[in-house]
Amino acid sequence: MSLSTLILWRHGETEYNLAGRMQGHIDAELTDTGIRQARVGAAALRRFEPGVIVASDLRRAADTANVLGTEIGVPVSLDKRLRETHLGTWQGSTSAEIERDSPVDRERWRVDPTFAPPGGESRIDVADRATEVVVGLLRQGEQAPPTALLAAHGGVITALTARLVGFDLESWAALGGIDNCHWVQLTRWAQRWRMRVYNAGVAE
């Protein structure tokens, strides 16, 4: 066997999500709703039978992944390369505050994957480090399981998806956000990744 399916799963709800605050590397915990979302999502995702689960080392993603890992008996490994985008001085601020204080930078950040918030990193930076995780799995060759699940964050998932399916930079902004505990399914064929499902989820 070799890796042919990737599931990119976003973490459950946090208090920062509820408040509309930008988390970045801030290590927020899941709310009760977030825990429930993880359980519902895990029940749906178990059908993919991932042979490996790798999660961001930030608690919201790691705790989400552990719900599935415990349910299907697959250990979860943590990898800081799957952390959310470091948002620099924007971390902890609401979207409205950034719109008010830095409207030009905010708009550029939306459409330009090479742009980084002050003191932060760009979507290109995020894609570079997250892609390393996938490359490591591919290098296992026949030793890799056919399906791997990466539990991460919205910014990581959109950047990694755009990179793996080969979007040009101008098209990255066309990918919408990922809802809490929703996922992307990518399949590999003829040495290329194809997007099969985007922002899929189930009702609680």
MARBA-3410 file (N, C-alpha, C, O; in Angstrom, 1 decimal):
204
0.8,-1.2,0.0,0.0,0.0,0.0,0.9,1.3,0.0,2.1,1.2,0.3 ~ 0.3,2.4,-0.3,0.9,3.7,-0.3,-0.1,4.7,0.0,-1.3,4.5,-0.3 ~ 0.3,5.9,0.4,-0.7,6.9,0.7,-1.5,7.4,-0.5,-0.9,7.8,-1.5 ~ -2.8,7.3,-0.5,-3.6,7.7,-1.6,-4.7,8.6,-1.2,-5.4,9.3,-2.1 ~ -5.0,8.7,0.1,-6.1,9.6,0.6,-5.7,10.4,1.8,-5.1,9.9,2.7
-5.9,11.7,1.7,-5.7,12.6,2.8,-7.0,13.2,3.3,-7.8,13.7,2.5 ~ -7.2,13.2,4.6,-8.3,13.9,5.2,-7.7,15.0,6.0,-6.9,14.8,7.0 ~ -8.1,16.2,5.8,-7.7,17.4,6.5,-8.8,17.9,7.3,-9.8,18.5,6.8 ~ -8.7,17.7,8.7,-9.8,18.0,9.6,-9.6,19.2,10.5,-8.6,19.2,11.2 ~ -10.5,20.1,10.4,-10.3,21.3,11.3,-10.8,21.0,12.7,-11.8,20.2,12.9
-10.2,21.6,13.7,-10.6,21.4,15.1,-12.0,21.9,15.4,-12.6,22.6,14.6 ~ -12.5,21.5,16.6,-13.8,22.0,17.0,-13.8,23.4,17.6,-12.7,24.1,17.6 ~ -14.9,23.9,17.9,-15.1,25.3,18.4,-14.3,25.6,19.6,-14.2,24.8,20.5 ~ -13.8,26.9,19.7,-13.1,27.4,20.9,-13.8,28.7,21.2,-14.6,29.2,20.5 ~ -13.5,29.2,22.4,-14.0,30.5,22.8,-13.6,31.6,21.9,-14.3,32.6,21.6
-12.4,31.5,21.3,-11.9,32.5,20.3,-12.8,32.5,19.1,-13.1,33.5,18.5 ~ -13.1,31.3,18.6,-14.1,31.2,17.5,-15.4,31.9,17.8,-15.9,32.6,17.0 ~ -15.9,31.6,19.0,-17.2,32.2,19.4,-17.1,33.7,19.4,-18.1,34.4,19.0 ~ -16.0,34.3,19.8,-15.8,35.7,19.9,-15.4,36.4,18.6,-15.3,37.6,18.5 ~ -15.1,35.6,17.6,-14.6,36.1,16.4,-13.2,36.6,16.4,-12.8,37.5,15.7
-12.4,36.0,17.4,-11.0,36.5,17.6,-10.0,35.6,16.8,-10.3,34.4,16.6 ~ -9.0,36.2,16.3,-8.0,35.5,15.5,-7.0,34.8,16.5,-6.3,35.4,17.3 ~ -7.0,33.4,16.4,-6.2,32.7,17.3,-4.7,32.5,17.0,-3.8,32.8,17.8 ~ -4.4,32.1,15.7,-3.0,31.9,15.4,-2.4,30.9,16.3,-3.0,29.8,16.4 ~ -1.3,31.2,16.9,-0.6,30.3,17.8,-1.1,30.3,19.2,-0.6,29.6,20.1
-2.1,31.1,19.5,-2.7,31.2,20.9,-3.3,29.8,21.1,-4.1,29.3,20.3 ~ -3.0,29.2,22.3,-3.4,27.8,22.5,-4.7,27.7,23.3,-4.7,27.4,24.4 ~ -5.8,27.9,22.6,-7.1,27.9,23.1,-7.6,26.5,23.2,-7.3,25.6,22.4 ~ -8.5,26.3,24.2,-9.1,24.9,24.4,-10.5,24.9,23.7,-11.1,25.9,23.4 ~ -11.0,23.6,23.5,-12.3,23.4,22.9,-13.4,23.8,23.9,-13.2,23.6,25.1
-14.5,24.4,23.4,-15.6,24.6,24.2,-16.4,23.2,24.4,-16.0,22.3,23.7 ~ -17.4,23.2,25.2,-18.3,22.0,25.2,-18.9,21.7,23.9,-19.0,20.5,23.5 ~ -19.2,22.7,23.1,-19.7,22.5,21.8,-18.6,22.0,20.9,-18.9,21.1,20.1 ~ -17.4,22.4,21.0,-16.3,21.9,20.2,-16.0,20.5,20.5,-15.7,19.7,19.6 ~ -16.2,20.0,21.7,-16.0,18.6,22.1,-17.1,17.8,21.4,-16.8,16.7,20.9
-18.3,18.3,21.5,-19.4,17.6,20.9,-19.2,17.5,19.4,-19.5,16.5,18.7 ~ -18.7,18.6,18.7,-18.5,18.6,17.3,-17.4,17.5,16.9,-17.6,16.9,15.9 ~ -16.4,17.4,17.8,-15.4,16.4,17.5,-15.9,15.0,17.6,-15.6,14.2,16.8 ~ -16.8,14.8,18.5,-17.4,13.4,18.6,-18.3,13.1,17.4,-18.3,12.0,16.9 ~ -19.1,14.1,17.0,-19.9,13.9,15.8,-19.1,13.7,14.5,-19.3,12.8,13.7
-18.0,14.5,14.4,-17.2,14.4,13.3,-16.4,13.1,13.3,-16.3,12.5,12.2 ~ -16.0,12.6,14.4,-15.3,11.4,14.5,-16.1,10.2,14.1,-15.7,9.3,13.4 ~ -17.4,10.2,14.4,-18.3,9.2,14.0,-18.5,9.1,12.5,-18.6,8.0,12.0 ~ -18.4,10.3,11.8,-18.5,10.3,10.4,-17.1,9.9,9.7,-17.1,9.3,8.7 ~ -16.0,10.3,10.3,-14.7,10.1,9.7,-14.2,8.7,9.9,-13.3,8.3,9.2
-14.7,8.0,10.8,-14.1,6.6,11.0,-14.3,5.7,9.8,-13.5,4.8,9.7 ~ -15.2,6.0,8.9,-15.4,5.2,7.7,-14.2,5.3,6.8,-14.0,4.4,6.0 ~ -13.4,6.3,6.9,-12.2,6.4,6.1,-11.1,5.5,6.6,-10.1,5.3,5.8 ~ -11.2,5.0,7.8,-10.2,4.1,8.4,-8.8,4.6,8.2,-7.9,3.9,7.7 ~ -8.5,5.8,8.7,-7.1,6.3,8.6,-6.2,5.4,9.4,-6.4,5.1,10.6
-5.1,5.1,8.8,-4.0,4.3,9.4,-3.1,5.2,10.2,-2.3,4.6,11.0 ~ -3.1,6.5,10.0,-2.2,7.4,10.8,-3.0,8.7,11.0,-3.7,9.1,10.1 ~ -2.8,9.2,12.2,-3.4,10.5,12.5,-2.3,11.4,13.1,-1.6,11.1,14.0 ~ -2.1,12.5,12.4,-1.1,13.5,12.8,-1.9,14.8,13.1,-2.7,15.3,12.3 ~ -1.6,15.4,14.3,-2.3,16.6,14.7,-1.3,17.8,15.0,-0.2,17.5,15.4
-1.8,19.0,14.8,-1.1,20.2,15.3,-0.9,20.0,16.8,-1.8,19.4,17.4 ~ 0.2,20.5,17.3,0.4,20.4,18.8,-0.4,21.4,19.6,-0.3,21.4,20.8 ~ -1.1,22.3,18.9,-2.0,23.2,19.7,-3.2,22.4,20.2,-3.8,21.5,19.5 ~ -3.6,22.6,21.4,-4.6,21.8,22.1,-5.9,21.6,21.3,-6.5,20.5,21.3 ~ -6.4,22.6,20.7,-7.7,22.5,20.1,-7.7,21.5,18.9,-8.7,20.8,18.7
-6.6,21.4,18.2,-6.5,20.4,17.2,-6.1,19.0,17.8,-6.7,18.0,17.4 ~ -5.2,19.0,18.7,-4.8,17.7,19.3,-5.9,17.0,20.1,-6.1,15.8,19.9 ~ -6.7,17.8,20.8,-7.9,17.3,21.5,-8.9,16.7,20.5,-9.6,15.7,20.8 ~ -9.1,17.5,19.4,-10.1,17.0,18.4,-9.6,15.7,17.8,-10.4,14.8,17.7 ~ -8.3,15.6,17.5,-7.8,14.4,16.9,-7.9,13.2,17.9,-8.2,12.1,17.4
-7.7,13.4,19.1,-7.7,12.4,20.1,-9.1,11.7,20.3,-9.2,10.5,20.6 ~ -10.1,12.5,20.0,-11.5,11.9,20.0,-11.6,10.8,19.0,-12.1,9.7,19.3 ~ -11.1,11.0,17.8,-11.2,10.0,16.7,-10.1,8.9,17.0,-10.5,7.7,16.9 ~ -8.9,9.3,17.4,-7.9,8.3,17.6,-8.3,7.3,18.7,-8.1,6.1,18.5 ~ -8.9,7.8,19.8,-9.4,6.9,20.8,-10.5,6.0,20.3,-10.5,4.8,20.7
-11.4,6.5,19.5,-12.5,5.7,19.0,-12.1,4.6,18.1,-12.7,3.5,18.1 ~ -11.1,4.8,17.2,-10.7,3.8,16.3,-9.4,3.1,16.6,-9.0,2.2,15.9 ~ -8.8,3.5,17.7,-7.6,2.8,18.2,-6.3,3.1,17.4,-5.4,2.3,17.3 ~ -6.3,4.3,16.9,-5.1,4.8,16.2,-4.4,5.9,17.0,-5.1,6.9,17.3 ~ -3.1,5.7,17.4,-2.5,6.8,18.2,-2.3,8.0,17.4,-2.1,8.0,16.2
-2.4,9.2,18.1,-2.2,10.5,17.5,-0.8,11.0,17.7,-0.4,11.1,18.9 ~ -0.1,11.4,16.7,1.2,12.0,16.8,1.0,13.5,16.6,0.2,13.9,15.8 ~ 1.8,14.3,17.3,1.7,15.7,17.2,2.9,16.3,16.4,4.0,15.8,16.5 ~ 2.6,17.3,15.6,3.6,17.9,14.8,3.3,19.4,14.7,2.3,19.9,14.2 ~ 4.3,20.2,15.2,4.1,21.7,15.2,4.0,22.3,13.8,3.6,23.4,13.7
4.5,21.5,12.8,4.4,22.1,11.5,2.9,22.2,11.0,2.7,22.8,10.0 ~ 2.0,21.6,11.7,0.6,21.7,11.4,-0.1,22.8,12.2,-1.3,22.9,12.2 ~ 0.7,23.6,12.9,0.1,24.7,13.7,-0.6,25.7,12.8,-0.3,25.8,11.6 ~ -1.6,26.5,13.3,-2.2,27.5,12.6,-1.2,28.6,12.2,-0.1,28.7,12.7 ~ -1.6,29.4,11.2,-0.8,30.5,10.8,-0.4,31.4,12.0,-1.3,31.8,12.7
0.8,31.8,12.1,1.2,32.8,13.1,0.8,34.1,12.6,1.2,34.6,11.6 ~ -0.1,34.8,13.3,-0.7,36.0,12.9,-0.1,37.3,13.5,-0.6,38.4,13.3 ~ 1.1,37.1,14.1,1.8,38.2,14.6,1.0,39.1,15.5,0.4,38.6,16.5 ~ 1.1,40.4,15.3,0.4,41.4,16.2,-1.1,41.3,16.1,-1.8,41.9,16.9 ~ -1.7,40.6,15.1,-3.1,40.4,14.9,-3.7,39.4,15.9,-4.9,39.4,16.1
-2.9,38.5,16.4,-3.4,37.4,17.3,-4.1,38.0,18.5,-3.6,38.9,19.2 ~ -5.3,37.5,18.7,-6.1,37.9,19.8,-7.1,39.0,19.5,-8.0,39.3,20.2 ~ -6.9,39.6,18.3,-7.8,40.7,17.9,-9.0,40.1,17.1,-8.9,39.0,16.6 ~ -10.1,40.8,17.1,-11.2,40.4,16.3,-11.0,40.9,14.9,-10.2,41.8,14.6 ~ -11.8,40.3,14.0,-11.7,40.7,12.6,-12.1,42.1,12.4,-11.5,42.9,11.6
-13.1,42.5,13.2,-13.6,43.9,13.1,-12.5,44.9,13.6,-12.4,46.0,13.0 ~ -11.7,44.5,14.6,-10.6,45.4,15.0,-9.6,45.5,14.0,-9.0,46.6,13.7 ~ -9.2,44.5,13.3,-8.2,44.5,12.2,-8.8,45.3,11.1,-8.0,46.1,10.5 ~ -10.0,45.1,10.7,-10.6,45.9,9.6,-10.6,47.4,10.0,-10.3,48.2,9.1 ~ -10.8,47.8,11.2,-10.8,49.2,11.6,-9.3,49.8,11.6,-9.1,50.9,11.1
-8.4,49.0,12.2,-7.0,49.5,12.4,-6.1,49.4,11.2,-5.2,50.2,10.9 ~ -6.3,48.3,10.4,-5.4,48.0,9.3,-6.2,47.5,8.0,-6.0,46.4,7.6 ~ -7.1,48.3,7.5,-8.0,47.9,6.4,-7.2,47.5,5.2,-7.6,46.5,4.5 ~ -6.2,48.2,4.8,-5.4,47.9,3.6,-4.7,46.5,3.8,-4.8,45.7,2.9 ~ -4.0,46.4,4.9,-3.3,45.1,5.2,-4.3,43.9,5.3,-4.0,42.8,4.8
-5.4,44.2,5.9,-6.4,43.1,6.0,-6.9,42.6,4.6,-7.0,41.4,4.4 ~ -7.2,43.6,3.7,-7.7,43.2,2.4,-6.6,42.5,1.6,-6.8,41.5,0.9 ~ -5.3,42.9,1.8,-4.2,42.3,1.1,-4.0,40.8,1.6,-3.8,39.9,0.8 ~ -4.2,40.7,2.9,-4.0,39.3,3.5,-5.1,38.4,3.0,-4.8,37.2,2.8 ~ -6.3,38.9,2.7,-7.3,38.0,2.2,-7.0,37.5,0.8,-7.3,36.3,0.5
-6.3,38.3,-0.1,-6.2,37.9,-1.5,-4.8,37.5,-1.9,-4.6,36.9,-2.9 ~ -3.8,37.8,-1.0,-2.4,37.6,-1.4,-1.7,36.6,-0.5,-1.4,37.0,0.7 ~ -1.5,35.4,-0.9,-0.9,34.4,-0.1,0.6,34.6,0.3,1.1,33.9,1.2 ~ 1.2,35.6,-0.3,2.6,35.9,0.0,2.7,37.0,1.1,3.8,37.2,1.6 ~ 1.5,37.6,1.5,1.5,38.6,2.5,1.4,38.0,3.9,0.7,37.1,4.1
2.2,38.6,4.8,2.2,38.2,6.2,1.8,39.4,7.1,2.2,40.5,6.9 ~ 0.9,39.1,8.1,0.6,40.2,9.1,1.9,40.6,9.8,2.9,39.8,9.8 ~ 1.9,41.8,10.4,3.1,42.2,11.1,3.6,41.2,12.1,2.8,40.9,13.0 ~ 4.8,40.8,12.0,5.4,39.8,12.9,4.9,38.4,12.7,5.2,37.5,13.5 ~ 4.1,38.1,11.7,3.6,36.8,11.4,4.1,36.1,10.2,5.2,36.5,9.7
3.4,35.2,9.7,3.8,34.4,8.5,2.7,34.4,7.5,1.6,34.6,7.7 ~ 3.2,34.2,6.2,2.3,34.2,5.1,1.7,32.8,4.9,2.1,31.8,5.5 ~ 0.6,32.7,4.0,0.1,31.4,3.7,1.1,30.6,3.0,1.0,29.3,3.1 ~ 2.0,31.2,2.2,3.0,30.4,1.6,3.9,29.7,2.6,4.3,28.6,2.5 ~ 4.3,30.5,3.7,5.1,29.9,4.8,4.4,28.7,5.4,5.0,27.7,5.6
3.1,28.9,5.6,2.3,27.8,6.2,2.3,26.6,5.3,2.4,25.5,5.8 ~ 2.0,26.8,4.0,2.0,25.7,3.1,3.3,25.0,3.0,3.3,23.7,2.9 ~ 4.4,25.7,3.1,5.7,25.1,3.0,5.9,24.1,4.2,6.3,23.0,4.0 ~ 5.6,24.6,5.4,5.9,23.7,6.5,4.9,22.5,6.6,5.2,21.4,7.0 ~ 3.6,22.8,6.3,2.6,21.7,6.3,2.9,20.7,5.2,2.6,19.5,5.4
3.3,21.1,4.1,3.6,20.2,3.0,4.7,19.2,3.4,4.7,18.1,2.9 ~ 5.6,19.6,4.2,6.7,18.7,4.7,6.1,17.5,5.4,6.7,16.4,5.3 ~ 5.0,17.7,6.1,4.4,16.5,6.8,3.9,15.5,5.8,4.1,14.3,5.9 ~ 3.2,16.0,4.7,2.7,15.1,3.7,3.9,14.4,2.9,3.8,13.2,2.6 ~ 4.9,15.2,2.6,6.1,14.6,1.9,6.7,13.5,2.8,7.1,12.5,2.2
6.7,13.7,4.1,7.3,12.7,4.9,6.4,11.4,4.9,7.0,10.3,4.9 ~ 5.1,11.5,4.8,4.3,10.3,4.7,4.5,9.6,3.3,4.5,8.4,3.3 ~ 4.6,10.4,2.3,4.8,9.9,0.9,6.1,9.1,0.8,6.2,8.1,0.1 ~ 7.1,9.6,1.6,8.4,9.0,1.5,8.4,7.6,2.1,9.4,6.8,1.9 ~ 7.4,7.3,2.9,7.3,5.9,3.5,7.0,4.9,2.4,7.1,3.7,2.7
6.5,5.4,1.3,6.3,4.4,0.2,5.3,3.4,0.5,4.2,3.7,1.0 ~ 5.6,2.1,0.3,4.7,1.0,0.5,4.4,0.8,2.0,3.5,0.1,2.4 ~ 5.2,1.4,2.9,5.0,1.3,4.3,3.9,2.2,4.8,3.5,2.1,6.0 ~ 3.5,3.2,4.0,2.5,4.2,4.5,1.2,3.6,4.4,0.9,2.8,3.5 ~ 0.2,4.0,5.3,-1.1,3.5,5.1,-1.8,4.2,4.0,-1.4,5.3,3.5
-2.9,3.6,3.4,-3.5,4.3,2.3,-4.2,5.6,2.6,-4.4,6.4,1.7 ~ -4.6,5.7,3.9,-5.3,7.0,4.3,-4.7,7.6,5.5,-4.4,6.9,6.5 ~ -4.4,8.9,5.5,-3.9,9.6,6.6,-4.8,10.7,6.9,-5.4,11.4,6.0 ~ -5.0,11.0,8.2,-5.8,12.2,8.6,-4.9,13.2,9.3,-4.1,12.8,10.3 ~ -4.9,14.4,8.9,-4.2,15.5,9.5,-5.2,16.4,10.2,-6.1,17.0,9.6
-5.1,16.6,11.5,-6.0,17.4,12.3,-5.3,18.8,12.5,-4.3,18.8,13.2 ~ -5.9,19.8,12.0,-5.2,21.1,12.0,-6.2,22.2,12.1,-7.1,22.2,12.9 ~ -5.9,23.3,11.4,-6.6,24.6,11.5,-7.1,25.1,10.1,-6.5,24.7,9.1 ~ -8.0,26.0,10.2,-8.6,26.5,8.9,-7.5,27.1,7.9,-7.5,26.7,6.8 ~ -6.6,27.9,8.5,-5.6,28.5,7.6,-4.6,27.5,7.0,-4.2,27.6,5.9
-4.3,26.5,7.9,-3.4,25.5,7.4,-4.0,24.6,6.3,-3.4,24.3,5.3 ~ -5.3,24.3,6.6,-6.0,23.4,5.6,-6.2,24.1,4.3,-6.0,23.4,3.2 ~ -6.6,25.3,4.2,-6.7,26.0,2.9,-5.4,26.2,2.2,-5.3,26.0,1.0 ~ -4.4,26.5,2.9,-3.1,26.7,2.3,-2.5,25.4,1.8,-2.0,25.3,0.7 ~ -2.6,24.3,2.6,-2.1,23.0,2.2,-2.9,22.5,1.0,-2.4,21.9,0.1
-4.2,22.7,1.0,-5.1,22.2,-0.1,-4.6,22.9,-1.4,-4.4,22.3,-2.4 ~ -4.5,24.2,-1.3,-4.1,25.0,-2.5,-2.8,24.5,-3.1,-2.6,24.4,-4.3 ~ -1.8,24.3,-2.2,-0.5,23.9,-2.6,-0.5,22.5,-3.2,0.0,22.2,-4.3 ~ -1.2,21.5,-2.6,-1.2,20.1,-3.0,-1.9,20.0,-4.4,-1.5,19.2,-5.2 ~ -3.0,20.7,-4.6,-3.7,20.5,-5.8,-3.2,21.4,-6.9,-3.6,21.3,-8.1
-2.2,22.2,-6.6,-1.5,23.0,-7.6,-2.2,24.3,-8.1,-2.0,24.7,-9.2 ~ -2.9,24.9,-7.2,-3.5,26.2,-7.6,-2.4,27.2,-7.8,-1.4,27.3,-7.1 ~ -2.6,28.1,-8.8,-1.7,29.2,-8.9,-2.0,30.2,-7.8,-3.1,30.2,-7.2 ~ -1.0,31.1,-7.5,-1.2,31.9,-6.3,-2.4,32.8,-6.4,-3.0,33.1,-5.3 ~ -2.8,33.3,-7.6,-3.9,34.1,-7.7,-5.2,33.4,-7.4,-6.3,34.1,-7.1
-5.2,32.1,-7.4,-6.5,31.3,-7.1,-6.6,30.9,-5.7,-7.7,30.4,-5.3 ~ -5.6,31.1,-4.9,-5.7,30.6,-3.5,-6.9,31.2,-2.8,-7.5,30.6,-2.0 ~ -7.1,32.5,-3.0,-8.2,33.2,-2.3,-9.6,32.7,-2.7,-10.5,33.0,-2.0 ~ -9.6,31.9,-3.8,-10.9,31.3,-4.2,-11.4,30.3,-3.2,-12.6,30.0,-3.2 ~ -10.5,29.7,-2.4,-11.0,28.7,-1.5,-11.6,29.3,-0.3,-11.0,30.2,0.4
-12.8,28.9,0.0,-13.5,29.5,1.2,-12.9,28.9,2.5,-12.1,28.1,2.5 ~ -13.5,29.4,3.6,-13.0,28.9,4.9,-13.5,27.5,5.2,-14.4,27.0,4.5 ~ -12.9,26.9,6.3,-13.3,25.6,6.7,-14.1,25.8,8.1,-13.5,26.4,9.0 ~ -15.3,25.2,8.2,-16.0,25.3,9.4,-15.4,24.4,10.5,-14.7,23.5,10.1 ~ -15.7,24.7,11.7,-15.3,23.9,12.8,-15.7,22.4,12.6,-16.8,22.1,12.3
-14.7,21.5,12.7,-14.9,20.1,12.6,-15.4,19.6,11.2,-16.0,18.6,11.1 ~ -15.1,20.4,10.2,-15.4,20.1,8.8,-14.0,19.6,8.2,-13.0,19.9,8.8 ~ -14.1,19.0,7.0,-12.9,18.5,6.5,-12.8,18.6,5.0,-13.8,18.9,4.3 ~ -11.6,18.4,4.5,-11.3,18.3,3.1,-10.8,16.9,2.8,-10.0,16.3,3.6 ~ -11.2,16.3,1.7,-10.7,15.0,1.2,-9.9,15.2,-0.1,-10.5,15.7,-1.1
-8.7,14.7,-0.1,-7.8,14.7,-1.2,-7.4,13.3,-1.6,-7.2,12.5,-0.7 ~ -7.4,13.0,-2.9,-7.0,11.7,-3.3,-5.8,11.8,-4.3,-5.8,12.8,-5.1 ~ -4.9,10.9,-4.3,-3.7,10.9,-5.1,-3.9,10.0,-6.3,-4.1,8.8,-6.1 ~ -3.7,10.5,-7.5,-3.7,9.7,-8.7,-2.7,10.2,-9.7,-2.7,11.4,-9.9 ~ -1.9,9.3,-10.2,-0.9,9.7,-11.2,0.0,10.8,-10.7,0.3,11.7,-11.4
0.4,10.6,-9.5,1.4,11.5,-8.8,0.8,12.9,-8.6,1.6,13.8,-8.3 ~ -0.5,13.0,-8.6,-1.1,14.3,-8.4,-2.2,14.2,-7.3,-2.9,13.2,-7.3 ~ -2.4,15.3,-6.6,-3.5,15.3,-5.6,-4.7,16.0,-6.3,-4.6,17.0,-7.0 ~ -5.9,15.4,-6.0,-7.1,15.9,-6.5,-8.1,16.2,-5.3,-8.1,15.4,-4.3 ~ -8.8,17.2,-5.4,-9.7,17.6,-4.3,-11.1,16.9,-4.6,-11.7,17.2,-5.6
-11.4,16.0,-3.7,-12.7,15.3,-3.8,-13.8,15.9,-3.1,-15.0,16.0,-3.6 ~ -13.5,16.4,-1.9,-14.5,17.0,-1.0,-13.9,18.2,-0.3,-12.7,18.2,0.0 ~ -14.7,19.3,-0.2,-14.2,20.5,0.5,-15.2,21.0,1.5,-16.4,21.2,1.1 ~ -14.8,21.2,2.7,-15.6,21.8,3.8,-16.8,20.9,4.0,-17.9,21.3,4.2 ~ -16.6,19.5,4.1,-17.6,18.6,4.4,-17.8,18.5,5.9,-16.9,18.7,6.6
-19.0,18.2,6.3,-19.3,18.0,7.7,-20.7,17.3,7.9,-21.4,17.0,6.9 ~ -21.0,17.1,9.1,-22.3,16.6,9.5,-23.0,17.4,10.5,-22.4,18.1,11.3 ~ -24.3,17.4,10.5,-25.1,18.2,11.4,-25.0,17.5,12.8,-24.9,16.3,13.0 ~ -24.9,18.4,13.8,-24.8,17.9,15.2,-26.1,17.3,15.7,-26.2,16.8,16.8
END
